[in-house]
C-alpha cells in the first residue's frame, strides 16, 4: 500500500485519482493557487514505485517511463526527479516547496515522517 506525501507548503489536503495521474504523467504542473509541482519518484524497479504506479495511477512502471521519456525528449516537460530510496524521497519532499512523492504504508510509521503532509485520495 502506498501513500501520497507532499511538502507542508502544498495547500491541498486531498487529491483525486485523476489529478494524481495528471501530475505523474506531467500534464498538471501546478497546484491549485499556482504553486509549481516538483515530482519525486523512486527507481522504476523499486517495489514501492511498482506498487504506487499500479495501485494509484493504474499504470505499469515501464508505461509511465515511456510517457516521461517522450515528454522530456520532445522538450514539453522535465522528467520527475529520481531518488535512490524512500528515506531520500521523504527528505527531498520535506525540503522542497511544492513537492509530491509517495512512500509505503510501513515507511509512513517512521519517525522521520514529521514535516511531511499525507494526502487522502478522493
C-alpha positions as CSV (number, residue, x, y, z in Angstrom):
1,X,0.0,0.0,0.0
2,X,1.4,3.4,-1.0
3,X,0.7,6.8,0.5
4,X,1.0,10.1,-1.3
5,X,3.1,12.7,0.6
6,X,3.6,16.4,-0.1
7,X,5.6,19.3,1.3
8,X,3.6,21.2,4.0
9,X,3.6,24.2,1.8
10,X,1.1,22.5,-0.6
11,X,-2.4,23.9,0.1
12,X,-4.4,20.8,-0.6
13,X,-5.2,18.0,1.8
14,X,-6.8,15.5,-0.6
15,X,-6.3,14.7,-4.2
16,X,-8.5,12.9,-6.9
17,X,-7.1,9.9,-8.7
18,X,-7.3,11.8,-12.0
19,X,-5.3,14.7,-10.6
20,X,-2.7,12.4,-9.2
21,X,-2.4,10.6,-12.5
22,X,-2.2,14.0,-14.3
23,X,0.6,15.1,-12.0
24,X,2.6,11.9,-12.5
25,X,2.1,11.9,-16.3
26,X,3.3,15.5,-16.3
27,X,0.1,17.0,-17.5
28,X,-0.6,19.0,-14.4
29,X,2.4,21.1,-13.3
30,X,0.9,23.5,-10.7
31,X,-1.1,23.1,-7.6
32,X,-4.4,25.0,-7.2
33,X,-3.2,28.5,-6.4
34,X,-0.3,28.4,-8.9
35,X,2.5,26.8,-6.8
36,X,4.8,24.7,-9.0
37,X,4.7,21.0,-8.5
38,X,8.0,19.2,-8.0
39,X,7.7,15.4,-8.6
40,X,9.9,12.9,-6.9
41,X,10.0,9.2,-7.7
42,X,11.8,6.1,-6.8
43,X,13.7,3.9,-9.4
44,X,11.4,2.0,-11.8
45,X,12.3,-1.3,-10.3
46,X,11.8,-0.3,-6.6
47,X,8.9,-2.3,-5.1
48,X,7.3,0.9,-3.7
49,X,7.4,2.5,-7.2
50,X,5.8,-0.6,-8.7
51,X,3.0,-0.6,-6.1
52,X,2.4,3.1,-6.4
53,X,2.1,3.2,-10.2
54,X,-0.2,0.1,-10.3
55,X,-2.4,1.0,-7.3
56,X,-2.7,4.7,-7.5
57,X,-2.1,5.5,-11.2
58,X,-3.3,2.4,-12.9
59,X,-0.2,2.2,-15.0
60,X,2.8,-0.1,-15.2
61,X,6.2,1.5,-14.4
62,X,7.5,0.9,-17.9
63,X,4.5,2.7,-19.4
64,X,5.0,5.7,-17.0
65,X,8.7,5.8,-18.1
66,X,7.6,5.9,-21.8
67,X,5.4,8.9,-21.1
68,X,8.2,10.7,-19.2
69,X,10.8,9.9,-21.9
70,X,8.5,11.1,-24.7
71,X,7.7,14.4,-23.0
72,X,11.3,15.1,-21.9
73,X,12.8,14.2,-25.3
74,X,10.3,16.5,-27.0
75,X,11.1,19.3,-24.6
76,X,7.5,19.5,-23.4
77,X,8.2,18.6,-19.8
78,X,11.0,17.6,-17.5
79,X,11.0,14.0,-16.1
80,X,10.4,13.6,-12.4
81,X,13.4,13.7,-10.1
82,X,14.5,10.2,-9.2
83,X,15.9,9.4,-5.8
84,X,17.6,6.3,-4.5
85,X,15.3,5.2,-1.7
86,X,12.3,6.1,0.5
87,X,14.4,7.9,3.1
88,X,15.9,10.3,0.4
89,X,12.4,10.7,-1.1
90,X,11.0,11.8,2.3
91,X,13.9,14.2,2.9
92,X,13.6,15.8,-0.5
93,X,9.8,16.2,-0.3
94,X,10.2,17.7,3.2
95,X,12.9,20.2,1.9
96,X,11.2,21.2,-1.4
97,X,8.2,23.6,-1.5
98,X,5.5,22.2,-3.8
99,X,7.0,18.7,-3.8
100,X,5.0,15.5,-4.1
101,X,6.1,11.9,-3.7
102,X,5.0,8.5,-2.3
103,X,6.1,6.1,0.4
104,X,4.9,2.7,1.5
105,X,2.5,2.5,4.4
106,X,5.2,0.8,6.5
107,X,7.6,3.7,5.8
108,X,5.0,6.2,7.0
109,X,5.2,4.9,10.5
110,X,8.9,6.1,10.6
111,X,9.6,9.0,13.0
112,X,11.4,10.9,10.2
113,X,7.9,11.3,8.7
114,X,7.5,14.6,10.6
115,X,7.4,17.7,8.4
116,X,5.5,16.0,5.6
117,X,1.8,16.0,4.8
118,X,0.0,12.9,3.7
119,X,-2.8,13.4,1.2
120,X,-6.0,11.5,1.2
121,X,-7.3,10.2,-2.1
122,X,-10.8,11.3,-3.0
